[in-house]
């Protein structure tokens, strides 16, 4: 067996998970031991929004995710042009707790 075959990860995904969840807001918090990323779908005119998915990561995996996203965004922009960032989005409600960035 080659080294490449030994390093391959065999992933299985259910149909429900494969459909994905749409989110237009990510709320990130952390403790000394983990990062918590809540993905939310905020709809205009709706007073309440639900967390669609919560991912809990170790600090090491959070940093790996940051680097992987940066690498993929760079490759996307190299192929498709710069992604324009919108001005600061105003969220019409307070979540409580410390301010988060997405």
Biopython code that builds the backbone (N, CA, C, O; Angstrom):
import numpy as np
from Bio.PDB.StructureBuilder import StructureBuilder

atoms = [
    (1, "UNK", "N", (0.851, -1.180, 0.000)),
    (1, "UNK", "CA", (0.000, 0.000, 0.000)),
    (1, "UNK", "C", (0.899, 1.247, 0.000)),
    (1, "UNK", "O", (1.844, 1.324, 0.785)),
    (2, "UNK", "N", (0.613, 2.215, -0.869)),
    (2, "UNK", "CA", (1.440, 3.411, -0.963)),
    (2, "UNK", "C", (1.132, 4.364, 0.196)),
    (2, "UNK", "O", (0.102, 4.242, 0.860)),
    (3, "UNK", "N", (2.058, 5.329, 0.430)),
    (3, "UNK", "CA", (1.859, 6.322, 1.484)),
    (3, "UNK", "C", (0.602, 7.139, 1.222)),
    (3, "UNK", "O", (-0.124, 7.482, 2.155)),
    (4, "UNK", "N", (0.340, 7.455, -0.056)),
    (4, "UNK", "CA", (-0.842, 8.239, -0.399)),
    (4, "UNK", "C", (-2.112, 7.480, -0.046)),
    (4, "UNK", "O", (-3.055, 8.073, 0.477)),
    (5, "UNK", "N", (-2.156, 6.187, -0.319)),
    (5, "UNK", "CA", (-3.330, 5.386, 0.003)),
    (5, "UNK", "C", (-3.524, 5.296, 1.510)),
    (5, "UNK", "O", (-4.660, 5.308, 1.985)),
    (6, "UNK", "N", (-2.439, 5.206, 2.268)),
    (6, "UNK", "CA", (-2.534, 5.137, 3.719)),
    (6, "UNK", "C", (-3.040, 6.446, 4.307)),
    (6, "UNK", "O", (-3.699, 6.434, 5.347)),
    (7, "UNK", "N", (-2.750, 7.570, 3.672)),
    (7, "UNK", "CA", (-3.139, 8.884, 4.181)),
    (7, "UNK", "C", (-4.527, 9.317, 3.720)),
    (7, "UNK", "O", (-5.005, 10.368, 4.147)),
    (8, "UNK", "N", (-5.181, 8.549, 2.871)),
    (8, "UNK", "CA", (-6.508, 8.918, 2.396)),
    (8, "UNK", "C", (-7.539, 8.632, 3.477)),
    (8, "UNK", "O", (-7.459, 7.629, 4.186)),
    (9, "UNK", "N", (-8.505, 9.531, 3.586)),
    (9, "UNK", "CA", (-9.576, 9.390, 4.560)),
    (9, "UNK", "C", (-10.843, 9.007, 3.821)),
    (9, "UNK", "O", (-11.243, 9.691, 2.878)),
    (10, "UNK", "N", (-11.475, 7.931, 4.235)),
    (10, "UNK", "CA", (-12.700, 7.462, 3.605)),
    (10, "UNK", "C", (-13.877, 8.122, 4.316)),
    (10, "UNK", "O", (-14.184, 7.769, 5.455)),
    (11, "UNK", "N", (-14.539, 9.076, 3.660)),
    (11, "UNK", "CA", (-15.638, 9.828, 4.260)),
    (11, "UNK", "C", (-16.977, 9.340, 3.736)),
    (11, "UNK", "O", (-17.118, 8.993, 2.563)),
    (12, "UNK", "N", (-17.946, 9.320, 4.621)),
    (12, "UNK", "CA", (-19.313, 8.980, 4.250)),
    (12, "UNK", "C", (-20.198, 10.145, 4.668)),
    (12, "UNK", "O", (-20.026, 10.696, 5.755)),
    (13, "UNK", "N", (-21.149, 10.524, 3.807)),
    (13, "UNK", "CA", (-22.027, 11.653, 4.109)),
    (13, "UNK", "C", (-23.469, 11.263, 3.806)),
    (13, "UNK", "O", (-23.761, 10.710, 2.745)),
    (14, "UNK", "N", (-24.361, 11.552, 4.735)),
    (14, "UNK", "CA", (-25.774, 11.241, 4.520)),
    (14, "UNK", "C", (-26.364, 12.251, 3.540)),
    (14, "UNK", "O", (-25.805, 13.328, 3.335)),
    (15, "UNK", "N", (-27.494, 11.895, 2.939)),
    (15, "UNK", "CA", (-28.149, 12.816, 2.001)),
    (15, "UNK", "C", (-28.530, 14.113, 2.688)),
    (15, "UNK", "O", (-28.384, 15.190, 2.110)),
    (16, "UNK", "N", (-29.017, 14.018, 3.918)),
    (16, "UNK", "CA", (-29.441, 15.222, 4.652)),
    (16, "UNK", "C", (-28.276, 16.173, 4.874)),
    (16, "UNK", "O", (-28.405, 17.378, 4.661)),
    (17, "UNK", "N", (-27.149, 15.639, 5.299)),
    (17, "UNK", "CA", (-25.972, 16.470, 5.528)),
    (17, "UNK", "C", (-25.431, 17.001, 4.199)),
    (17, "UNK", "O", (-24.977, 18.143, 4.129)),
    (18, "UNK", "N", (-25.475, 16.193, 3.161)),
    (18, "UNK", "CA", (-24.972, 16.602, 1.846)),
    (18, "UNK", "C", (-25.746, 17.790, 1.281)),
    (18, "UNK", "O", (-25.197, 18.573, 0.506)),
    (19, "UNK", "N", (-27.012, 17.932, 1.661)),
    (19, "UNK", "CA", (-27.808, 19.073, 1.197)),
    (19, "UNK", "C", (-27.284, 20.388, 1.757)),
    (19, "UNK", "O", (-27.453, 21.437, 1.136)),
    (20, "UNK", "N", (-26.653, 20.340, 2.913)),
    (20, "UNK", "CA", (-26.079, 21.537, 3.520)),
    (20, "UNK", "C", (-27.118, 22.418, 4.189)),
    (20, "UNK", "O", (-28.323, 22.193, 4.079)),
    (21, "UNK", "N", (-26.622, 23.417, 4.877)),
    (21, "UNK", "CA", (-27.455, 24.425, 5.533)),
    (21, "UNK", "C", (-26.973, 25.783, 5.058)),
    (21, "UNK", "O", (-25.768, 26.027, 4.992)),
    (22, "UNK", "N", (-27.915, 26.679, 4.724)),
    (22, "UNK", "CA", (-27.546, 28.031, 4.336)),
    (22, "UNK", "C", (-27.362, 28.873, 5.596)),
    (22, "UNK", "O", (-28.189, 28.819, 6.505)),
    (23, "UNK", "N", (-26.298, 29.636, 5.651)),
    (23, "UNK", "CA", (-26.060, 30.561, 6.756)),
    (23, "UNK", "C", (-25.487, 31.852, 6.197)),
    (23, "UNK", "O", (-24.641, 31.836, 5.303)),
    (24, "UNK", "N", (-25.962, 32.978, 6.736)),
    (24, "UNK", "CA", (-25.415, 34.264, 6.317)),
    (24, "UNK", "C", (-24.818, 35.032, 7.501)),
    (24, "UNK", "O", (-24.552, 36.231, 7.417)),
    (25, "UNK", "N", (-24.616, 34.304, 8.604)),
    (25, "UNK", "CA", (-23.977, 34.888, 9.774)),
    (25, "UNK", "C", (-23.267, 33.780, 10.537)),
    (25, "UNK", "O", (-23.815, 32.693, 10.719)),
    (26, "UNK", "N", (-22.063, 34.056, 10.976)),
    (26, "UNK", "CA", (-21.335, 33.132, 11.839)),
    (26, "UNK", "C", (-20.968, 33.875, 13.113)),
    (26, "UNK", "O", (-20.412, 34.972, 13.061)),
    (27, "UNK", "N", (-21.276, 33.282, 14.244)),
    (27, "UNK", "CA", (-20.939, 33.860, 15.534)),
    (27, "UNK", "C", (-19.862, 32.970, 16.145)),
    (27, "UNK", "O", (-20.065, 31.770, 16.333)),
    (28, "UNK", "N", (-18.731, 33.566, 16.449)),
    (28, "UNK", "CA", (-17.577, 32.797, 16.921)),
    (28, "UNK", "C", (-17.251, 33.214, 18.352)),
    (28, "UNK", "O", (-17.051, 34.393, 18.642)),
    (29, "UNK", "N", (-17.201, 32.224, 19.236)),
    (29, "UNK", "CA", (-16.782, 32.451, 20.616)),
    (29, "UNK", "C", (-15.712, 31.423, 20.950)),
    (29, "UNK", "O", (-15.525, 30.446, 20.225)),
    (30, "UNK", "N", (-15.015, 31.653, 22.051)),
    (30, "UNK", "CA", (-13.986, 30.694, 22.424)),
    (30, "UNK", "C", (-13.742, 30.688, 23.923)),
    (30, "UNK", "O", (-14.019, 31.660, 24.626)),
    (31, "UNK", "N", (-13.220, 29.576, 24.383)),
    (31, "UNK", "CA", (-12.722, 29.435, 25.746)),
    (31, "UNK", "C", (-11.240, 29.104, 25.631)),
    (31, "UNK", "O", (-10.674, 29.168, 24.540)),
    (32, "UNK", "N", (-10.615, 28.757, 26.731)),
    (32, "UNK", "CA", (-9.197, 28.399, 26.674)),
    (32, "UNK", "C", (-8.985, 27.081, 25.937)),
    (32, "UNK", "O", (-7.871, 26.795, 25.497)),
    (33, "UNK", "N", (-10.041, 26.272, 25.794)),
    (33, "UNK", "CA", (-9.869, 24.928, 25.240)),
    (33, "UNK", "C", (-10.533, 24.698, 23.892)),
    (33, "UNK", "O", (-10.217, 23.722, 23.212)),
    (34, "UNK", "N", (-11.455, 25.581, 23.490)),
    (34, "UNK", "CA", (-12.187, 25.320, 22.248)),
    (34, "UNK", "C", (-12.748, 26.590, 21.633)),
    (34, "UNK", "O", (-12.960, 27.594, 22.312)),
    (35, "UNK", "N", (-12.984, 26.519, 20.321)),
    (35, "UNK", "CA", (-13.683, 27.556, 19.569)),
    (35, "UNK", "C", (-15.051, 27.003, 19.209)),
    (35, "UNK", "O", (-15.183, 25.837, 18.835)),
    (36, "UNK", "N", (-16.069, 27.849, 19.325)),
    (36, "UNK", "CA", (-17.430, 27.459, 18.976)),
    (36, "UNK", "C", (-17.892, 28.386, 17.859)),
    (36, "UNK", "O", (-17.872, 29.608, 18.002)),
    (37, "UNK", "N", (-18.308, 27.788, 16.745)),
    (37, "UNK", "CA", (-18.797, 28.560, 15.600)),
    (37, "UNK", "C", (-20.265, 28.198, 15.396)),
    (37, "UNK", "O", (-20.595, 27.058, 15.068)),
    (38, "UNK", "N", (-21.140, 29.184, 15.596)),
    (38, "UNK", "CA", (-22.570, 29.009, 15.345)),
    (38, "UNK", "C", (-22.905, 29.622, 13.996)),
    (38, "UNK", "O", (-22.616, 30.795, 13.756)),
    (39, "UNK", "N", (-23.512, 28.841, 13.118)),
    (39, "UNK", "CA", (-23.931, 29.309, 11.805)),
    (39, "UNK", "C", (-25.420, 29.601, 11.866)),
    (39, "UNK", "O", (-26.213, 28.748, 12.264)),
    (40, "UNK", "N", (-25.796, 30.817, 11.466)),
    (40, "UNK", "CA", (-27.165, 31.308, 11.610)),
    (40, "UNK", "C", (-27.677, 31.785, 10.255)),
    (40, "UNK", "O", (-26.914, 32.304, 9.441)),
    (41, "UNK", "N", (-28.964, 31.607, 10.025)),
    (41, "UNK", "CA", (-29.635, 32.158, 8.848)),
    (41, "UNK", "C", (-30.530, 33.284, 9.338)),
    (41, "UNK", "O", (-31.595, 33.035, 9.902)),
    (42, "UNK", "N", (-30.099, 34.525, 9.122)),
    (42, "UNK", "CA", (-30.846, 35.706, 9.541)),
    (42, "UNK", "C", (-31.670, 36.188, 8.356)),
    (42, "UNK", "O", (-31.121, 36.497, 7.298)),
    (43, "UNK", "N", (-32.989, 36.252, 8.531)),
    (43, "UNK", "CA", (-33.879, 36.712, 7.461)),
    (43, "UNK", "C", (-34.436, 38.089, 7.814)),
    (43, "UNK", "O", (-34.869, 38.306, 8.945)),
    (44, "UNK", "N", (-34.432, 39.026, 6.858)),
    (44, "UNK", "CA", (-34.961, 40.368, 7.121)),
    (44, "UNK", "C", (-36.419, 40.304, 7.568)),
    (44, "UNK", "O", (-37.209, 39.517, 7.047)),
    (45, "UNK", "N", (-36.758, 41.136, 8.531)),
    (45, "UNK", "CA", (-38.128, 41.225, 9.000)),
    (45, "UNK", "C", (-38.545, 40.104, 9.928)),
    (45, "UNK", "O", (-39.701, 40.048, 10.347)),
    (46, "UNK", "N", (-37.628, 39.215, 10.257)),
    (46, "UNK", "CA", (-37.934, 38.116, 11.158)),
    (46, "UNK", "C", (-37.317, 38.434, 12.514)),
    (46, "UNK", "O", (-36.109, 38.652, 12.608)),
    (47, "UNK", "N", (-38.131, 38.461, 13.563)),
    (47, "UNK", "CA", (-37.600, 38.864, 14.866)),
    (47, "UNK", "C", (-36.689, 37.835, 15.524)),
    (47, "UNK", "O", (-35.935, 38.173, 16.436)),
    (48, "UNK", "N", (-36.749, 36.602, 15.079)),
    (48, "UNK", "CA", (-35.974, 35.538, 15.712)),
    (48, "UNK", "C", (-35.256, 34.726, 14.644)),
    (48, "UNK", "O", (-35.825, 34.419, 13.597)),
    (49, "UNK", "N", (-34.010, 34.382, 14.914)),
    (49, "UNK", "CA", (-33.242, 33.557, 13.987)),
    (49, "UNK", "C", (-32.738, 32.336, 14.730)),
    (49, "UNK", "O", (-32.463, 32.393, 15.929)),
    (50, "UNK", "N", (-32.620, 31.228, 14.010)),
    (50, "UNK", "CA", (-32.170, 29.989, 14.626)),
    (50, "UNK", "C", (-30.747, 29.670, 14.217)),
    (50, "UNK", "O", (-30.325, 29.925, 13.089)),
    (51, "UNK", "N", (-30.021, 29.103, 15.168)),
    (51, "UNK", "CA", (-28.709, 28.551, 14.843)),
    (51, "UNK", "C", (-28.968, 27.294, 14.019)),
    (51, "UNK", "O", (-29.673, 26.391, 14.468)),
    (52, "UNK", "N", (-28.405, 27.235, 12.828)),
    (52, "UNK", "CA", (-28.594, 26.099, 11.938)),
    (52, "UNK", "C", (-27.587, 24.992, 12.193)),
    (52, "UNK", "O", (-27.871, 23.814, 11.976)),
    (53, "UNK", "N", (-26.402, 25.386, 12.660)),
    (53, "UNK", "CA", (-25.369, 24.400, 12.907)),
    (53, "UNK", "C", (-24.363, 24.987, 13.886)),
    (53, "UNK", "O", (-24.075, 26.183, 13.844)),
    (54, "UNK", "N", (-23.832, 24.153, 14.759)),
    (54, "UNK", "CA", (-22.781, 24.565, 15.696)),
    (54, "UNK", "C", (-21.610, 23.605, 15.515)),
    (54, "UNK", "O", (-21.774, 22.386, 15.550)),
    (55, "UNK", "N", (-20.440, 24.177, 15.322)),
    (55, "UNK", "CA", (-19.220, 23.397, 15.178)),
    (55, "UNK", "C", (-18.287, 23.778, 16.325)),
    (55, "UNK", "O", (-18.035, 24.959, 16.561)),
    (56, "UNK", "N", (-17.781, 22.779, 17.031)),
    (56, "UNK", "CA", (-16.852, 22.995, 18.134)),
    (56, "UNK", "C", (-15.486, 22.468, 17.697)),
    (56, "UNK", "O", (-15.358, 21.323, 17.264)),
    (57, "UNK", "N", (-14.470, 23.322, 17.816)),
    (57, "UNK", "CA", (-13.126, 22.995, 17.342)),
    (57, "UNK", "C", (-12.090, 23.212, 18.439)),
    (57, "UNK", "O", (-12.246, 24.085, 19.292)),
    (58, "UNK", "N", (-11.044, 22.414, 18.406)),
    (58, "UNK", "CA", (-9.894, 22.714, 19.251)),
    (58, "UNK", "C", (-9.208, 23.956, 18.675)),
    (58, "UNK", "O", (-9.397, 24.266, 17.498)),
    (59, "UNK", "N", (-8.421, 24.666, 19.474)),
    (59, "UNK", "CA", (-7.692, 25.817, 18.915)),
    (59, "UNK", "C", (-6.821, 25.434, 17.721)),
    (59, "UNK", "O", (-6.713, 26.200, 16.764)),
    (60, "UNK", "N", (-6.205, 24.266, 17.768)),
    (60, "UNK", "CA", (-5.361, 23.833, 16.652)),
    (60, "UNK", "C", (-6.177, 23.623, 15.382)),
    (60, "UNK", "O", (-5.748, 24.015, 14.297)),
    (61, "UNK", "N", (-7.350, 23.006, 15.510)),
    (61, "UNK", "CA", (-8.191, 22.805, 14.337)),
    (61, "UNK", "C", (-8.797, 24.117, 13.846)),
    (61, "UNK", "O", (-8.999, 24.293, 12.645)),
    (62, "UNK", "N", (-9.085, 25.030, 14.754)),
    (62, "UNK", "CA", (-9.582, 26.349, 14.340)),
    (62, "UNK", "C", (-8.535, 27.062, 13.483)),
    (62, "UNK", "O", (-8.867, 27.682, 12.473)),
    (63, "UNK", "N", (-7.277, 26.968, 13.892)),
    (63, "UNK", "CA", (-6.209, 27.611, 13.113)),
    (63, "UNK", "C", (-6.035, 26.930, 11.764)),
    (63, "UNK", "O", (-5.804, 27.597, 10.755)),
    (64, "UNK", "N", (-6.144, 25.597, 11.741)),
    (64, "UNK", "CA", (-6.075, 24.879, 10.462)),
    (64, "UNK", "C", (-7.223, 25.292, 9.546)),
    (64, "UNK", "O", (-7.031, 25.449, 8.340)),
    (65, "UNK", "N", (-8.422, 25.468, 10.118)),
    (65, "UNK", "CA", (-9.561, 25.924, 9.325)),
    (65, "UNK", "C", (-9.306, 27.324, 8.770)),
    (65, "UNK", "O", (-9.575, 27.585, 7.598)),
    (66, "UNK", "N", (-8.792, 28.219, 9.601)),
    (66, "UNK", "CA", (-8.449, 29.572, 9.148)),
    (66, "UNK", "C", (-7.498, 29.524, 7.961)),
    (66, "UNK", "O", (-7.718, 30.196, 6.954)),
    (67, "UNK", "N", (-6.437, 28.726, 8.084)),
    (67, "UNK", "CA", (-5.451, 28.622, 7.004)),
    (67, "UNK", "C", (-6.050, 27.989, 5.746)),
    (67, "UNK", "O", (-5.756, 28.425, 4.633)),
    (68, "UNK", "N", (-6.883, 26.967, 5.917)),
    (68, "UNK", "CA", (-7.510, 26.315, 4.765)),
    (68, "UNK", "C", (-8.469, 27.266, 4.058)),
    (68, "UNK", "O", (-8.518, 27.293, 2.828)),
    (69, "UNK", "N", (-9.234, 28.048, 4.825)),
    (69, "UNK", "CA", (-10.135, 29.031, 4.213)),
    (69, "UNK", "C", (-9.342, 30.094, 3.458)),
    (69, "UNK", "O", (-9.693, 30.451, 2.333)),
    (70, "UNK", "N", (-8.278, 30.600, 4.073)),
    (70, "UNK", "CA", (-7.453, 31.616, 3.420)),
    (70, "UNK", "C", (-6.875, 31.091, 2.112)),
    (70, "UNK", "O", (-6.874, 31.796, 1.103)),
    (71, "UNK", "N", (-6.383, 29.853, 2.127)),
    (71, "UNK", "CA", (-5.819, 29.242, 0.924)),
    (71, "UNK", "C", (-6.889, 29.085, -0.157)),
    (71, "UNK", "O", (-6.643, 29.395, -1.323)),
    (72, "UNK", "N", (-8.069, 28.606, 0.224)),
    (72, "UNK", "CA", (-9.138, 28.403, -0.756)),
    (72, "UNK", "C", (-9.679, 29.720, -1.286)),
    (72, "UNK", "O", (-10.010, 29.814, -2.468)),
    (73, "UNK", "N", (-9.777, 30.738, -0.441)),
    (73, "UNK", "CA", (-10.231, 32.051, -0.907)),
    (73, "UNK", "C", (-9.227, 32.625, -1.900)),
    (73, "UNK", "O", (-9.615, 33.194, -2.921)),
    (74, "UNK", "N", (-7.937, 32.477, -1.605)),
    (74, "UNK", "CA", (-6.913, 32.973, -2.528)),
    (74, "UNK", "C", (-7.017, 32.276, -3.880)),
    (74, "UNK", "O", (-6.947, 32.933, -4.919)),
    (75, "UNK", "N", (-7.183, 30.955, -3.880)),
    (75, "UNK", "CA", (-7.314, 30.221, -5.141)),
    (75, "UNK", "C", (-8.592, 30.626, -5.880)),
    (75, "UNK", "O", (-8.585, 30.743, -7.105)),
    (76, "UNK", "N", (-9.691, 30.842, -5.143)),
    (76, "UNK", "CA", (-10.945, 31.291, -5.762)),
    (76, "UNK", "C", (-10.740, 32.647, -6.421)),
    (76, "UNK", "O", (-11.139, 32.852, -7.567)),
    (77, "UNK", "N", (-10.108, 33.589, -5.686)),
    (77, "UNK", "CA", (-9.899, 34.931, -6.238)),
    (77, "UNK", "C", (-8.924, 34.915, -7.416)),
    (77, "UNK", "O", (-9.080, 35.692, -8.358)),
    (78, "UNK", "N", (-7.935, 34.050, -7.372)),
    (78, "UNK", "CA", (-7.018, 33.931, -8.510)),
    (78, "UNK", "C", (-7.774, 33.510, -9.766)),
    (78, "UNK", "O", (-7.452, 33.962, -10.864)),
    (79, "UNK", "N", (-8.769, 32.655, -9.610)),
    (79, "UNK", "CA", (-9.539, 32.153, -10.754)),
    (79, "UNK", "C", (-10.698, 33.059, -11.138)),
    (79, "UNK", "O", (-11.063, 33.125, -12.312)),
    (80, "UNK", "N", (-11.290, 33.769, -10.159)),
    (80, "UNK", "CA", (-12.547, 34.489, -10.405)),
    (80, "UNK", "C", (-12.510, 35.983, -10.129)),
    (80, "UNK", "O", (-13.506, 36.669, -10.355)),
    (81, "UNK", "N", (-11.410, 36.494, -9.656)),
    (81, "UNK", "CA", (-11.334, 37.899, -9.288)),
    (81, "UNK", "C", (-11.642, 38.088, -7.809)),
    (81, "UNK", "O", (-12.123, 37.184, -7.127)),
    (82, "UNK", "N", (-11.350, 39.287, -7.345)),
    (82, "UNK", "CA", (-11.484, 39.593, -5.923)),
    (82, "UNK", "C", (-12.936, 39.479, -5.451)),
    (82, "UNK", "O", (-13.869, 39.863, -6.157)),
    (83, "UNK", "N", (-13.094, 38.957, -4.272)),
    (83, "UNK", "CA", (-14.404, 38.938, -3.618)),
    (83, "UNK", "C", (-14.558, 40.289, -2.939)),
    (83, "UNK", "O", (-13.731, 40.671, -2.111)),
    (84, "UNK", "N", (-15.608, 41.007, -3.285)),
    (84, "UNK", "CA", (-15.826, 42.313, -2.680)),
    (84, "UNK", "C", (-16.456, 42.134, -1.304)),
    (84, "UNK", "O", (-17.447, 41.420, -1.148)),
    (85, "UNK", "N", (-15.873, 42.784, -0.324)),
    (85, "UNK", "CA", (-16.386, 42.733, 1.037)),
    (85, "UNK", "C", (-17.343, 43.901, 1.223)),
    (85, "UNK", "O", (-17.020, 45.036, 0.871)),
    (86, "UNK", "N", (-18.506, 43.627, 1.768)),
    (86, "UNK", "CA", (-19.474, 44.677, 2.030)),
    (86, "UNK", "C", (-19.048, 45.461, 3.262)),
    (86, "UNK", "O", (-18.299, 44.969, 4.106)),
    (87, "UNK", "N", (-19.544, 46.694, 3.345)),
    (87, "UNK", "CA", (-19.292, 47.481, 4.548)),
    (87, "UNK", "C", (-19.868, 46.735, 5.738)),
    (87, "UNK", "O", (-20.624, 45.779, 5.567)),
    (88, "UNK", "N", (-19.522, 47.157, 6.916)),
    (88, "UNK", "CA", (-19.995, 46.484, 8.130)),
    (88, "UNK", "C", (-21.508, 46.307, 8.082)),
    (88, "UNK", "O", (-22.251, 47.263, 7.860)),
    (89, "UNK", "N", (-21.944, 45.093, 8.290)),
    (89, "UNK", "CA", (-23.365, 44.771, 8.278)),
    (89, "UNK", "C", (-23.931, 45.051, 9.653)),
    (89, "UNK", "O", (-23.369, 44.613, 10.656)),
    (90, "UNK", "N", (-25.045, 45.780, 9.714)),
    (90, "UNK", "CA", (-25.688, 46.078, 10.980)),
    (90, "UNK", "C", (-26.689, 44.979, 11.300)),
    (90, "UNK", "O", (-27.618, 44.727, 10.532)),
    (91, "UNK", "N", (-26.495, 44.341, 12.419)),
    (91, "UNK", "CA", (-27.417, 43.296, 12.859)),
    (91, "UNK", "C", (-28.462, 43.978, 13.744)),
    (91, "UNK", "O", (-28.098, 44.694, 14.677)),
    (92, "UNK", "N", (-29.742, 43.770, 13.471)),
    (92, "UNK", "CA", (-30.785, 44.535, 14.156)),
    (92, "UNK", "C", (-31.139, 44.037, 15.552)),
    (92, "UNK", "O", (-32.213, 44.365, 16.057)),
    (93, "UNK", "N", (-30.273, 43.256, 16.189)),
    (93, "UNK", "CA", (-30.581, 42.786, 17.531)),
    (93, "UNK", "C", (-29.293, 42.450, 18.262)),
    (93, "UNK", "O", (-28.245, 42.273, 17.641)),
    (94, "UNK", "N", (-29.375, 42.364, 19.560)),
    (94, "UNK", "CA", (-28.221, 42.021, 20.379)),
    (94, "UNK", "C", (-28.280, 40.549, 20.749)),
    (94, "UNK", "O", (-29.348, 40.038, 21.087)),
    (95, "UNK", "N", (-27.166, 39.876, 20.690)),
    (95, "UNK", "CA", (-27.099, 38.469, 21.051)),
    (95, "UNK", "C", (-26.779, 38.297, 22.530)),
    (95, "UNK", "O", (-27.029, 37.232, 23.095)),
    (96, "UNK", "N", (-26.235, 39.322, 23.160)),
    (96, "UNK", "CA", (-25.757, 39.183, 24.524)),
    (96, "UNK", "C", (-24.379, 38.549, 24.499)),
    (96, "UNK", "O", (-24.008, 37.902, 23.520)),
    (97, "UNK", "N", (-23.639, 38.726, 25.541)),
    (97, "UNK", "CA", (-22.298, 38.162, 25.584)),
    (97, "UNK", "C", (-21.325, 39.033, 24.816)),
    (97, "UNK", "O", (-21.678, 40.124, 24.368)),
    (98, "UNK", "N", (-20.107, 38.556, 24.663)),
    (98, "UNK", "CA", (-19.085, 39.365, 23.988)),
    (98, "UNK", "C", (-19.376, 39.510, 22.508)),
    (98, "UNK", "O", (-20.006, 38.652, 21.889)),
    (99, "UNK", "N", (-18.901, 40.621, 21.954)),
    (99, "UNK", "CA", (-19.086, 40.861, 20.523)),
    (99, "UNK", "C", (-18.329, 39.807, 19.729)),
    (99, "UNK", "O", (-17.243, 39.386, 20.129)),
    (100, "UNK", "N", (-18.889, 39.386, 18.623)),
    (100, "UNK", "CA", (-18.268, 38.375, 17.789)),
    (100, "UNK", "C", (-18.032, 38.949, 16.406)),
    (100, "UNK", "O", (-18.670, 39.922, 16.003)),
    (101, "UNK", "N", (-17.105, 38.331, 15.685)),
    (101, "UNK", "CA", (-16.846, 38.725, 14.313)),
    (101, "UNK", "C", (-17.040, 37.526, 13.419)),
    (101, "UNK", "O", (-16.819, 36.382, 13.816)),
    (102, "UNK", "N", (-17.463, 37.817, 12.191)),
    (102, "UNK", "CA", (-17.643, 36.727, 11.227)),
    (102, "UNK", "C", (-16.946, 37.079, 9.943)),
    (102, "UNK", "O", (-16.972, 36.297, 8.993)),
]
sb = StructureBuilder()
sb.init_structure("model")
sb.init_model(0)
sb.init_chain("A")
sb.init_seg("    ")
for serial, (resi, resn, name, xyz) in enumerate(atoms, 1):
    if name == "N":
        sb.init_residue(resn, " ", resi, " ")
    sb.init_atom(name, np.array(xyz, "f"), 0.0, 1.0, " ", f" {name:<3s}", serial, name[0])
structure = sb.get_structure()
